[in-house]
């Protein structure tokens, strides 16, 4: 990532509450074509989330602690707020003295934009303003929240509108917290309660709109995409439901990173 700063835009998307097994099975079944076209043949990378719910995971993310690969070993980080004793940075890591990624990129001339989703990004109570306040621009409305059946469409529409309003030479950090995959996901089906199947339906819905965003970012300039979940969701495994608990269904999350680039003129 260090070598990309200044030449690439950054698109950071969190698929809130998305389980690894849901994401992988949807990929294997060909249900997420827009995302899958950028995944390796084997699909998503299974990782451990740094937290069991949205707040701690995003606190970690913005400091550079993205989901950690499940395989043993030392895993170097893409970016990192500099601190003494770090053992997971190397020559390729974008290290910075600012406290978080939005501040670091803003200091280097990037416009930083947050498109909110779940309650920690909704600009309403003080807690819902902490993450958006890290960015130069932040947006949220009820139709972008987890209770909306049109949330990803509205989020992508807003992101595209903001991008159109920026000078073409401006580098951008665009962050989106996709709320569709957060409960209640049964609103995307005829079911009465959330399940693996309803979260899959929510992911498929989100996928159907993310392609527009990928295309727009690629046309703008080469873009580094970081796409992951912040935590998973238990649907009754061993009696557990929800998140904010230590269970594999919660701490095992999908992760990928890739470069978007316009190839239409090649």
Backbone as JSON, one array per atom type, in Angstrom:
{
  "sequence": "XXXXXXXXXXXXXXXXXXXXXXXXXXXXXXXXXXXXXXXXXXXXXXXXXXXXXXXXXXXXXXXXXXXXXXXXXXXXXXXXXXXXXXXXXXXXXXXXXXXXXXXXXXXXXXXXXXXXXXXXXXXXXXXXXXXXXXXXXXXXXXXXXXXXXXXXXXXXXXXXXXXXXXXXXXXXXXXXXXXXXXXXXXXXXXXXXXXXXXXXXXXXXXXXXXXXXXXXXXXXXXXXXXXXXXXXXXXXXXXXXXXXXXXXXXXXXXXXXXXXXXXXXX",
  "N": [[0.83, -1.22, 0.0], [2.03, 1.21, 0.64], [3.4, 2.16, -1.62], [1.33, 2.96, -3.24], [0.07, 5.22, -2.32], [-0.95, 8.43, -3.08], [-1.05, 8.02, -5.81], [-3.19, 6.31, -6.23], [-6.73, 5.98, -5.67], [-8.56, 5.12, -2.68], [-10.78, 2.66, -1.74], [-12.74, 1.6, 0.77], [-14.63, -0.82, 2.09], [-16.92, -2.07, 4.39], [-18.72, -4.92, 5.03], [-21.21, -5.18, 6.94], [-21.51, -7.35, 9.69], [-21.27, -9.71, 8.22], [-20.92, -13.13, 7.82], [-18.17, -15.43, 7.38], [-18.7, -17.97, 6.22], [-21.16, -17.6, 4.94], [-20.5, -15.67, 3.0], [-18.56, -17.07, 1.5], [-19.92, -19.37, 0.58], [-21.88, -18.16, -0.99], [-20.28, -17.06, -2.97], [-19.18, -19.44, -4.08], [-21.46, -20.53, -5.17], [-22.02, -18.84, -7.2], [-23.53, -16.55, -6.7], [-22.84, -13.94, -6.17], [-21.91, -12.1, -8.34], [-20.75, -9.56, -8.94], [-18.91, -8.95, -6.89], [-17.46, -11.34, -6.9], [-16.05, -11.4, -9.29], [-13.7, -10.14, -8.77], [-12.45, -11.65, -6.9], [-10.04, -14.17, -5.88], [-9.83, -17.43, -7.48], [-10.37, -19.35, -5.55], [-11.9, -17.93, -3.81], [-13.0, -16.0, -0.99], [-10.73, -14.79, 1.56], [-10.31, -16.35, 4.63], [-10.53, -14.83, 7.72], [-9.71, -13.57, 11.04], [-11.7, -11.44, 12.9], [-10.94, -8.23, 14.42], [-12.6, -7.5, 16.47], [-15.76, -8.18, 18.12], [-18.04, -6.85, 17.49], [-19.44, -3.98, 15.79], [-18.32, -1.48, 16.7], [-15.73, -1.82, 18.2], [-14.3, -3.19, 16.19], [-14.17, -1.38, 14.01], [-12.8, 0.73, 15.2], [-10.33, -0.51, 15.44], [-9.82, -1.09, 12.72], [-9.47, 1.48, 11.48], [-7.11, 2.28, 12.59], [-5.39, 0.57, 11.45], [-5.49, -2.13, 11.95], [-6.61, -4.51, 10.39], [-8.78, -7.34, 9.55], [-7.25, -10.41, 10.56], [-5.41, -12.89, 8.86], [-6.38, -16.31, 9.11], [-4.45, -18.25, 9.1], [-1.52, -19.45, 10.81], [1.32, -17.39, 11.68], [3.37, -14.47, 10.85], [1.75, -11.64, 9.88], [1.99, -9.09, 7.77], [0.88, -5.69, 7.81], [-1.37, -3.7, 5.8], [-1.62, -0.92, 6.23], [-0.72, 1.34, 8.89], [-1.06, 3.01, 11.95], [1.59, 4.55, 13.46], [3.38, 3.12, 16.14], [5.32, 2.37, 19.09], [7.04, -0.7, 19.18], [5.57, -2.23, 17.35], [5.17, -5.17, 15.48], [4.22, -5.94, 13.07], [4.55, -4.47, 10.79], [6.13, -3.62, 7.69], [8.42, -2.95, 4.97], [6.6, -2.41, 2.97], [4.33, -1.47, 4.16], [2.05, 1.17, 4.67], [2.86, 3.44, 6.81], [2.1, 5.78, 9.39], [2.06, 8.89, 11.26], [-0.22, 10.09, 12.15], [-3.35, 9.57, 13.97], [-5.2, 7.87, 12.73], [-6.4, 6.3, 9.68], [-8.09, 7.99, 7.93], [-7.26, 10.6, 8.79], [-4.54, 10.49, 8.18], [-4.52, 10.21, 5.38], [-5.89, 12.5, 4.64], [-4.03, 14.42, 5.41], [-2.25, 14.05, 3.41], [-3.36, 15.07, 1.17], [-5.71, 13.86, 0.29], [-9.25, 13.69, -0.31], [-11.58, 12.77, 2.11], [-14.21, 10.56, 2.67], [-17.17, 9.45, 4.15], [-19.71, 7.12, 3.99], [-22.39, 6.35, 5.73], [-23.87, 3.56, 7.56], [-24.87, 1.38, 9.65], [-25.9, 1.98, 13.11], [-23.65, 3.15, 14.44], [-22.68, 4.93, 12.65], [-24.56, 6.83, 12.09], [-24.86, 9.55, 12.63], [-26.5, 10.58, 14.59], [-27.0, 10.1, 17.72], [-24.38, 11.17, 20.02], [-22.5, 9.03, 20.04], [-22.9, 7.98, 17.53], [-21.62, 9.76, 15.93], [-18.9, 9.66, 16.17], [-17.17, 8.01, 14.49], [-17.9, 9.01, 11.84], [-16.92, 11.62, 12.21], [-14.22, 11.43, 11.79], [-13.8, 11.83, 9.15], [-13.65, 14.07, 6.31], [-15.99, 14.56, 4.92], [-19.23, 13.37, 5.64], [-22.02, 11.2, 5.44], [-25.39, 10.23, 5.98], [-28.61, 8.76, 6.04], [-31.95, 7.69, 6.95], [-32.75, 5.82, 4.99], [-30.44, 4.55, 4.33], [-29.87, 2.87, 6.36], [-29.93, -0.18, 8.43], [-32.59, -1.06, 8.55], [-33.71, -0.59, 6.14], [-34.83, -1.71, 2.98], [-33.63, -0.81, 0.77], [-31.06, 0.0, 1.19], [-28.3, -0.35, 0.29], [-28.45, 0.48, -2.37], [-29.14, 3.19, -1.98], [-26.86, 4.04, -0.59], [-24.79, 3.65, -2.47], [-25.73, 5.29, -4.54], [-25.48, 7.8, -3.28], [-22.71, 7.88, -2.82], [-21.74, 7.91, -5.47], [-22.8, 10.33, -6.35], [-21.42, 12.15, -4.72], [-18.79, 11.67, -5.58], [-18.98, 12.56, -8.22], [-19.1, 15.27, -7.79], [-16.57, 16.05, -7.14], [-13.36, 17.45, -8.02], [-11.58, 16.05, -10.77], [-8.89, 15.58, -10.37], [-8.5, 15.16, -7.7], [-7.46, 13.02, -5.11], [-9.01, 10.26, -3.43], [-10.32, 8.91, -0.42], [-12.73, 6.69, 0.06], [-15.08, 5.52, 2.21], [-17.38, 3.02, 3.04], [-19.9, 1.74, 5.06], [-21.61, -1.01, 4.72], [-24.88, -1.66, 5.34], [-26.78, -3.55, 4.78], [-26.28, -6.29, 5.22], [-26.36, -6.52, 7.92], [-28.39, -7.42, 10.73], [-31.86, -6.43, 10.61], [-31.93, -9.09, 8.42], [-33.93, -10.58, 7.3], [-35.72, -9.01, 5.98], [-35.16, -8.99, 3.33], [-36.29, -11.18, 2.26], [-39.09, -13.49, 2.34], [-39.15, -14.51, 4.83], [-39.62, -14.78, 8.42], [-37.75, -14.48, 10.38], [-34.24, -13.91, 11.01], [-31.54, -15.62, 9.34], [-29.04, -17.94, 8.07], [-29.75, -18.12, 5.4], [-31.22, -15.76, 4.94], [-29.32, -13.81, 5.4], [-27.62, -14.4, 3.31], [-29.3, -13.67, 1.17], [-29.41, -10.91, 1.64], [-26.74, -10.23, 1.19], [-26.53, -10.86, -1.55], [-28.26, -8.94, -2.57], [-26.85, -6.57, -1.87], [-24.55, -6.96, -3.4], [-25.56, -6.61, -5.96], [-25.61, -3.89, -6.34], [-23.08, -2.91, -5.75], [-21.43, -3.25, -7.94], [-21.81, -1.05, -9.64], [-20.48, 0.94, -8.27], [-17.84, -0.04, -8.21], [-17.21, 0.1, -10.95], [-17.36, 2.88, -11.44], [-15.32, 3.86, -9.78], [-13.07, 2.65, -10.92], [-13.02, 3.88, -13.42], [-12.38, 6.42, -12.66], [-9.76, 6.5, -11.53], [-6.9, 4.29, -10.97], [-7.64, 2.14, -8.25], [-7.28, 1.1, -4.93], [-8.92, -1.45, -3.35], [-10.36, -2.37, -0.33], [-12.09, -4.85, 1.12], [-14.25, -6.22, 3.38], [-15.67, -7.97, 6.24], [-16.76, -6.76, 9.43], [-17.39, -8.26, 11.61], [-19.08, -11.35, 12.39], [-22.18, -13.19, 12.59], [-24.21, -14.96, 14.8], [-26.51, -17.6, 14.4], [-27.95, -19.28, 16.11], [-26.17, -21.32, 16.57], [-24.87, -23.63, 18.81], [-26.56, -22.54, 20.66], [-26.17, -19.8, 20.57], [-26.95, -16.46, 19.6], [-26.84, -13.63, 17.43], [-24.31, -11.07, 17.83], [-21.31, -9.68, 19.33], [-20.09, -11.51, 20.95], [-17.95, -14.29, 21.73], [-17.5, -16.45, 19.37], [-16.99, -18.81, 16.74], [-18.69, -18.25, 14.53], [-18.95, -15.57, 14.71], [-16.38, -14.42, 14.94], [-15.02, -15.27, 12.66], [-14.42, -14.01, 9.55], [-14.99, -12.73, 6.17], [-12.47, -11.6, 3.89], [-10.9, -9.5, 1.47], [-8.65, -7.96, -0.88], [-7.96, -5.78, -3.59], [-7.0, -4.38, -6.8], [-8.66, -1.96, -8.62], [-8.99, -1.1, -11.98], [-9.29, 0.73, -14.96], [-9.75, -0.89, -17.95], [-10.75, -0.52, -20.42], [-9.74, 0.79, -22.62], [-7.67, -0.68, -23.53]],
  "CA": [[0.0, 0.0, 0.0], [2.89, 2.39, 0.74], [3.75, 2.65, -2.96], [0.13, 3.4, -3.95], [-0.44, 6.48, -1.78], [-0.69, 9.55, -3.96], [-1.41, 7.68, -7.19], [-4.41, 5.53, -6.23], [-7.81, 6.2, -4.72], [-8.78, 4.02, -1.73], [-12.18, 2.32, -1.47], [-12.76, 0.72, 1.93], [-16.02, -1.22, 2.3], [-17.18, -3.11, 5.38], [-20.01, -5.6, 4.9], [-21.44, -5.32, 8.37], [-22.04, -8.59, 10.27], [-21.26, -10.8, 7.26], [-20.16, -14.32, 8.19], [-17.31, -15.98, 6.33], [-19.3, -19.09, 5.49], [-22.19, -17.06, 4.07], [-19.84, -15.03, 1.86], [-17.87, -18.07, 0.68], [-20.91, -20.21, -0.09], [-22.49, -17.35, -2.04], [-19.29, -17.02, -4.06], [-19.09, -20.76, -4.7], [-22.71, -20.78, -5.9], [-22.18, -17.84, -8.25], [-24.61, -15.63, -6.34], [-22.33, -12.58, -5.97], [-21.05, -11.92, -9.51], [-20.0, -8.3, -8.96], [-17.77, -9.12, -6.0], [-16.68, -12.53, -7.24], [-15.15, -11.18, -10.43], [-12.44, -9.62, -8.25], [-11.91, -12.58, -5.93], [-9.31, -15.3, -6.42], [-10.68, -18.56, -7.82], [-10.79, -20.04, -4.32], [-12.85, -17.09, -3.1], [-12.61, -15.09, 0.09], [-9.75, -15.2, 2.57], [-10.89, -16.44, 5.97], [-9.75, -14.06, 8.68], [-10.27, -13.31, 12.35], [-12.01, -10.03, 13.12], [-10.31, -7.7, 15.63], [-13.62, -7.26, 17.48], [-16.96, -9.0, 17.94], [-19.14, -6.03, 17.01], [-19.03, -2.91, 14.87], [-17.54, -0.4, 17.29], [-14.3, -2.11, 18.37], [-13.66, -3.58, 14.93], [-13.83, -0.21, 13.21], [-11.71, 1.42, 15.89], [-9.11, -1.2, 15.04], [-9.61, -0.93, 11.27], [-8.97, 2.8, 11.08], [-5.73, 2.37, 13.06], [-4.56, -0.32, 10.64], [-5.62, -3.53, 12.36], [-7.63, -5.17, 9.59], [-8.89, -8.76, 9.92], [-5.99, -11.15, 10.49], [-5.56, -14.22, 8.26], [-6.49, -17.39, 10.1], [-3.25, -19.09, 9.1], [-0.47, -18.99, 11.72], [2.44, -16.68, 11.07], [3.4, -13.02, 10.96], [1.02, -11.08, 8.75], [2.25, -7.66, 7.66], [-0.34, -4.91, 7.63], [-1.41, -2.77, 4.68], [-1.35, 0.42, 6.74], [-0.58, 1.27, 10.34], [-0.69, 4.15, 12.77], [2.89, 4.19, 14.02], [3.55, 3.06, 17.59], [6.51, 1.63, 19.47], [6.88, -2.13, 19.42], [4.79, -2.94, 16.34], [5.92, -6.24, 14.8], [3.46, -6.36, 11.88], [4.78, -3.53, 9.69], [7.36, -3.86, 6.95], [8.75, -1.89, 4.0], [5.45, -2.14, 2.09], [3.24, -0.92, 4.97], [1.89, 2.61, 4.74], [2.89, 3.81, 8.23], [1.86, 7.22, 9.53], [2.06, 9.41, 12.62], [-1.59, 10.47, 12.51], [-3.97, 8.51, 14.77], [-6.1, 7.0, 11.98], [-6.22, 6.36, 8.23], [-8.63, 9.21, 7.32], [-6.4, 11.75, 9.1], [-3.28, 10.34, 7.46], [-4.72, 10.48, 3.96], [-6.23, 13.92, 4.53], [-2.77, 15.17, 5.49], [-1.52, 13.84, 2.15], [-4.11, 15.67, 0.08], [-6.91, 13.11, -0.1], [-10.58, 13.97, 0.23], [-12.02, 11.59, 2.84], [-15.66, 10.53, 2.6], [-17.81, 8.35, 4.87], [-21.13, 6.86, 3.72], [-22.75, 5.57, 6.89], [-24.81, 2.46, 7.46], [-25.48, 1.01, 10.92], [-26.06, 3.07, 14.05], [-22.41, 3.81, 14.81], [-22.35, 5.89, 11.6], [-25.81, 7.48, 11.67], [-24.81, 11.0, 12.88], [-27.6, 10.99, 15.46], [-26.48, 10.34, 19.07], [-22.94, 11.44, 19.98], [-21.74, 7.83, 19.66], [-23.03, 7.8, 16.1], [-20.86, 10.79, 15.21], [-17.45, 9.52, 16.39], [-16.5, 7.55, 13.27], [-18.04, 9.99, 10.76], [-16.11, 12.82, 12.46], [-12.85, 11.21, 11.31], [-13.76, 12.1, 7.72], [-13.96, 15.45, 5.92], [-17.4, 14.55, 4.55], [-19.93, 12.19, 6.15], [-23.42, 11.21, 5.02], [-26.27, 9.14, 6.4], [-30.04, 9.01, 6.14], [-32.59, 6.44, 7.34], [-32.83, 4.85, 3.9], [-29.15, 3.86, 4.25], [-29.71, 2.08, 7.57], [-30.21, -1.61, 8.34], [-34.02, -1.35, 8.44], [-34.16, -0.24, 4.79], [-34.63, -2.7, 1.92], [-32.96, -0.13, -0.35], [-29.92, 0.68, 1.8], [-27.09, -0.32, -0.53], [-28.74, 1.35, -3.51], [-29.04, 4.58, -1.54], [-25.47, 4.33, -0.25], [-24.02, 3.76, -3.71], [-26.19, 6.5, -5.21], [-24.87, 8.95, -2.62], [-21.27, 7.86, -3.09], [-21.51, 8.33, -6.85], [-23.1, 11.76, -6.44], [-20.3, 12.87, -4.1], [-17.64, 11.56, -6.46], [-19.19, 13.43, -9.38], [-18.9, 16.65, -7.38], [-15.16, 16.31, -6.83], [-12.46, 17.62, -9.16], [-11.03, 14.75, -11.2], [-7.51, 15.39, -9.93], [-8.46, 14.9, -6.26], [-7.41, 11.65, -4.63], [-10.16, 10.03, -2.56], [-10.6, 7.77, 0.44], [-14.18, 6.51, 0.2], [-15.44, 4.45, 3.13], [-18.81, 2.7, 3.12], [-20.33, 0.66, 5.95], [-22.81, -1.6, 4.1], [-25.75, -2.08, 6.44], [-27.77, -4.56, 4.36], [-25.96, -7.6, 5.77], [-26.63, -6.47, 9.36], [-29.79, -7.7, 11.04], [-32.66, -7.59, 10.2], [-31.76, -9.47, 7.02], [-35.11, -11.25, 6.77], [-36.49, -8.08, 5.17], [-34.85, -9.24, 1.92], [-36.97, -12.43, 1.9], [-40.42, -13.61, 2.95], [-38.99, -15.16, 6.13], [-40.01, -14.0, 9.59], [-36.6, -14.28, 11.25], [-32.95, -13.93, 10.33], [-30.91, -16.93, 9.23], [-28.0, -18.0, 7.06], [-30.36, -17.88, 4.1], [-31.61, -14.36, 4.77], [-28.1, -13.01, 5.24], [-27.2, -14.62, 1.92], [-30.14, -12.82, 0.32], [-28.97, -9.54, 1.83], [-25.46, -10.08, 0.49], [-26.8, -10.83, -2.99], [-28.82, -7.62, -2.85], [-25.76, -5.59, -1.82], [-23.68, -7.22, -4.55], [-26.19, -6.12, -7.19], [-25.38, -2.45, -6.45], [-21.67, -2.56, -5.61], [-20.79, -3.22, -9.25], [-21.83, 0.32, -10.17], [-19.44, 1.69, -7.59], [-16.54, -0.53, -8.71], [-17.01, 0.64, -12.29], [-17.11, 4.32, -11.35], [-14.0, 4.08, -9.19], [-12.07, 2.24, -11.9], [-12.96, 4.91, -14.46], [-11.82, 7.64, -12.1], [-8.31, 6.24, -11.53], [-6.65, 3.03, -10.26], [-8.17, 2.2, -6.89], [-7.1, -0.02, -4.02], [-10.16, -1.79, -2.66], [-10.31, -3.22, 0.86], [-13.47, -5.31, 1.27], [-14.24, -7.21, 4.46], [-16.68, -7.83, 7.29], [-16.23, -6.33, 10.72], [-17.68, -9.38, 12.51], [-20.12, -12.2, 11.85], [-23.49, -13.23, 13.26], [-24.63, -16.31, 15.18], [-27.93, -17.88, 14.13], [-28.39, -20.38, 16.95], [-25.11, -22.32, 16.78], [-24.6, -23.88, 20.23], [-27.45, -21.69, 21.45], [-25.81, -18.39, 20.49], [-27.58, -15.62, 18.58], [-26.35, -12.26, 17.35], [-22.86, -10.86, 17.86], [-20.75, -9.22, 20.6], [-19.78, -12.72, 21.71], [-16.79, -15.0, 21.17], [-17.91, -17.7, 18.74], [-16.47, -18.8, 15.36], [-19.62, -17.62, 13.59], [-18.8, -14.13, 14.88], [-15.03, -13.9, 14.73], [-14.5, -15.65, 11.35], [-14.99, -13.05, 8.6], [-14.39, -12.71, 4.84], [-11.6, -10.46, 3.58], [-10.16, -9.47, 0.21], [-8.14, -6.67, -1.34], [-7.64, -5.86, -5.0], [-6.86, -3.11, -7.5], [-9.58, -1.65, -9.72], [-8.34, -0.32, -13.01], [-10.03, 0.77, -16.22], [-9.05, -1.58, -19.04], [-11.6, -0.41, -21.61], [-8.99, 1.34, -23.75], [-6.51, -1.52, -23.8]],
  "C": [[0.86, 1.26, 0.0], [3.16, 3.0, -0.63], [2.55, 3.21, -3.72], [-0.38, 4.76, -3.49], [0.0, 7.63, -2.67], [-1.06, 9.29, -5.4], [-2.75, 6.97, -7.29], [-5.46, 6.12, -5.29], [-7.9, 4.97, -3.81], [-10.28, 3.86, -1.52], [-12.19, 1.26, -0.38], [-14.23, 0.44, 2.25], [-16.08, -2.28, 3.39], [-18.6, -3.62, 5.18], [-20.42, -6.01, 6.32], [-22.1, -6.66, 8.72], [-21.95, -9.81, 9.36], [-20.35, -11.94, 7.71], [-19.29, -14.79, 7.03], [-18.03, -17.06, 5.54], [-20.41, -18.63, 4.55], [-21.55, -16.47, 2.81], [-19.22, -16.07, 0.92], [-18.86, -18.95, -0.08], [-21.63, -19.44, -1.19], [-21.56, -17.23, -3.23], [-19.26, -18.34, -4.81], [-20.31, -21.05, -5.57], [-22.95, -19.77, -7.02], [-23.23, -16.8, -7.97], [-24.15, -14.18, -6.18], [-21.39, -12.22, -7.13], [-20.22, -10.65, -9.49], [-18.77, -8.36, -8.06], [-16.87, -10.24, -6.49], [-15.73, -12.32, -8.41], [-13.79, -10.66, -9.99], [-11.79, -10.55, -7.22], [-11.02, -13.6, -6.61], [-10.27, -16.47, -6.69], [-11.22, -19.24, -6.56], [-11.73, -19.2, -3.47], [-12.23, -16.21, -2.04], [-11.47, -15.66, 0.92], [-10.45, -15.23, 3.93], [-9.96, -15.75, 6.97], [-10.46, -14.0, 10.03], [-10.5, -11.81, 12.5], [-11.31, -9.53, 14.38], [-11.31, -7.42, 16.75], [-14.85, -8.09, 17.17], [-18.2, -8.18, 17.63], [-18.57, -4.79, 16.35], [-18.06, -1.92, 15.5], [-16.06, -0.76, 17.47], [-13.61, -2.49, 17.08], [-13.28, -2.36, 14.1], [-12.8, 0.68, 13.9], [-10.37, 0.81, 15.48], [-8.8, -0.98, 13.56], [-8.94, 0.4, 10.94], [-7.55, 3.05, 11.6], [-4.8, 1.43, 12.3], [-4.64, -1.78, 11.0], [-6.81, -4.16, 11.64], [-7.76, -6.63, 10.03], [-7.59, -9.52, 9.64], [-6.21, -12.51, 9.87], [-5.54, -15.31, 9.32], [-5.24, -18.26, 10.16], [-2.22, -18.55, 10.1], [0.63, -18.25, 10.96], [2.33, -15.19, 11.3], [2.78, -12.44, 9.7], [1.21, -9.57, 8.73], [0.97, -6.92, 7.31], [-0.23, -3.98, 6.42], [-1.03, -1.36, 5.12], [-1.36, 0.35, 8.26], [-0.3, 2.64, 10.92], [0.55, 3.76, 13.56], [2.85, 4.18, 15.54], [4.71, 2.14, 17.92], [6.17, 0.16, 19.68], [6.07, -2.88, 18.41], [5.67, -3.96, 15.62], [5.25, -6.65, 13.5], [3.51, -5.3, 10.78], [6.07, -3.92, 8.99], [7.54, -2.75, 5.92], [7.59, -1.54, 3.09], [4.28, -1.49, 2.84], [3.22, 0.6, 4.88], [1.76, 2.98, 6.22], [2.78, 5.33, 8.36], [1.81, 7.61, 11.0], [0.69, 9.88, 13.08], [-2.28, 9.31, 13.22], [-4.84, 7.53, 13.98], [-5.89, 7.23, 10.49], [-6.84, 7.6, 7.6], [-7.76, 10.43, 7.58], [-5.1, 11.68, 8.31], [-3.44, 10.68, 5.99], [-5.13, 11.93, 3.72], [-4.97, 14.77, 4.55], [-1.95, 15.05, 4.22], [-2.35, 14.25, 0.94], [-5.34, 14.93, -0.39], [-8.17, 13.77, 0.45], [-11.07, 12.68, 0.89], [-13.53, 11.65, 3.04], [-16.18, 9.29, 3.32], [-19.28, 8.28, 4.47], [-21.59, 5.88, 4.79], [-23.79, 4.5, 6.62], [-25.5, 2.19, 8.78], [-25.36, 2.18, 11.91], [-24.8, 3.79, 14.46], [-21.96, 4.84, 13.78], [-23.53, 6.79, 11.24], [-25.91, 8.96, 12.04], [-25.88, 11.48, 13.84], [-27.15, 11.16, 16.91], [-24.98, 10.62, 18.98], [-22.1, 10.22, 19.58], [-21.79, 7.6, 18.15], [-22.31, 8.84, 15.26], [-19.35, 10.56, 15.29], [-16.71, 9.07, 15.14], [-16.68, 8.53, 12.12], [-17.17, 11.22, 10.95], [-14.65, 12.65, 12.03], [-12.68, 11.66, 9.86], [-14.12, 13.56, 7.44], [-15.43, 15.59, 5.54], [-18.03, 13.26, 5.08], [-21.42, 12.33, 5.84], [-24.15, 10.0, 5.6], [-27.7, 9.65, 6.35], [-30.71, 7.68, 6.44], [-32.63, 5.39, 6.23], [-31.51, 4.12, 3.67], [-28.95, 2.89, 5.42], [-30.16, 0.64, 7.42], [-31.68, -1.97, 8.23], [-34.56, -1.1, 7.03], [-33.86, -1.36, 3.8], [-33.9, -2.11, 0.72], [-31.63, 0.48, 0.09], [-28.69, 0.76, 0.9], [-27.28, 0.54, -1.77], [-28.57, 2.8, -3.12], [-27.59, 4.95, -1.2], [-24.62, 4.52, -1.51], [-24.44, 5.0, -4.48], [-25.52, 7.74, -4.61], [-23.38, 9.01, -2.9], [-20.96, 8.36, -4.49], [-21.78, 9.82, -7.02], [-21.96, 12.59, -5.84], [-19.07, 12.83, -5.01], [-17.77, 12.47, -7.68], [-18.94, 14.9, -9.05], [-17.47, 17.01, -7.07], [-14.36, 16.58, -8.1], [-11.78, 16.29, -9.5], [-9.62, 14.51, -10.69], [-7.41, 15.02, -8.45], [-8.39, 13.41, -5.97], [-8.47, 11.48, -3.53], [-9.95, 8.79, -1.68], [-12.1, 7.73, 0.6], [-14.43, 5.3, 1.08], [-16.95, 4.27, 3.15], [-19.02, 1.54, 4.1], [-21.66, 0.13, 5.41], [-23.68, -2.2, 5.2], [-26.67, -3.24, 6.08], [-27.53, -5.91, 5.02], [-26.09, -7.65, 7.29], [-28.1, -6.8, 9.6], [-30.61, -6.41, 11.06], [-32.48, -7.91, 8.71], [-32.98, -10.18, 6.44], [-35.97, -10.33, 5.91], [-36.21, -8.25, 3.67], [-35.47, -10.54, 1.42], [-38.38, -12.38, 2.47], [-40.35, -14.25, 4.33], [-39.37, -14.2, 7.26], [-38.86, -13.75, 10.55], [-35.32, -14.42, 10.45], [-32.33, -15.32, 10.37], [-29.74, -16.83, 8.25], [-28.57, -17.63, 5.69], [-30.73, -16.41, 3.9], [-30.38, -13.46, 4.68], [-27.51, -13.19, 3.84], [-28.0, -13.75, 0.97], [-29.73, -11.36, 0.43], [-27.65, -9.27, 1.12], [-25.67, -10.01, -1.02], [-27.39, -9.49, -3.4], [-27.7, -6.57, -2.88], [-24.85, -5.73, -3.04], [-24.26, -6.6, -5.82], [-25.98, -4.62, -7.39], [-23.9, -2.07, -6.36], [-20.95, -2.51, -6.95], [-20.75, -1.83, -9.85], [-20.71, 1.16, -9.56], [-18.05, 1.27, -8.06], [-16.23, 0.07, -10.08], [-16.65, 2.12, -12.24], [-15.73, 4.61, -10.78], [-12.9, 3.73, -10.18], [-11.92, 3.28, -13.0], [-12.29, 6.18, -13.96], [-10.3, 7.58, -12.09], [-8.1, 4.87, -10.88], [-7.0, 3.16, -8.78], [-7.82, 0.93, -6.12], [-8.39, -0.24, -3.27], [-9.85, -2.72, -1.49], [-11.76, -3.58, 1.16], [-13.5, -6.43, 2.31], [-15.48, -7.03, 5.34], [-16.0, -7.39, 8.57], [-16.43, -7.39, 11.8], [-18.74, -10.22, 11.82], [-21.38, -12.14, 12.69], [-23.83, -14.69, 13.57], [-26.12, -16.46, 14.96], [-28.38, -19.13, 14.87], [-27.36, -21.46, 17.17], [-24.78, -22.41, 18.28], [-25.41, -22.95, 21.14], [-27.16, -20.21, 21.38], [-26.55, -17.7, 19.34], [-26.95, -14.23, 18.6], [-24.84, -12.17, 17.3], [-22.49, -10.24, 19.21], [-20.56, -10.41, 21.54], [-18.69, -13.49, 20.98], [-17.22, -16.37, 20.66], [-17.4, -17.67, 17.31], [-17.38, -18.13, 14.35], [-19.51, -16.1, 13.62], [-17.39, -13.67, 14.53], [-14.41, -14.33, 13.4], [-15.2, -14.82, 10.27], [-14.3, -13.15, 7.24], [-13.56, -11.45, 4.64], [-11.04, -10.61, 2.17], [-9.65, -8.06, -0.03], [-7.75, -6.83, -2.8], [-7.53, -4.46, -5.58], [-7.92, -3.04, -8.6], [-8.84, -0.79, -10.72], [-9.14, -0.39, -14.3], [-9.2, 0.13, -17.32], [-9.78, -1.42, -20.36], [-10.84, 0.09, -22.83], [-7.8, 0.48, -24.14], [-6.83, -2.56, -24.87]]
}
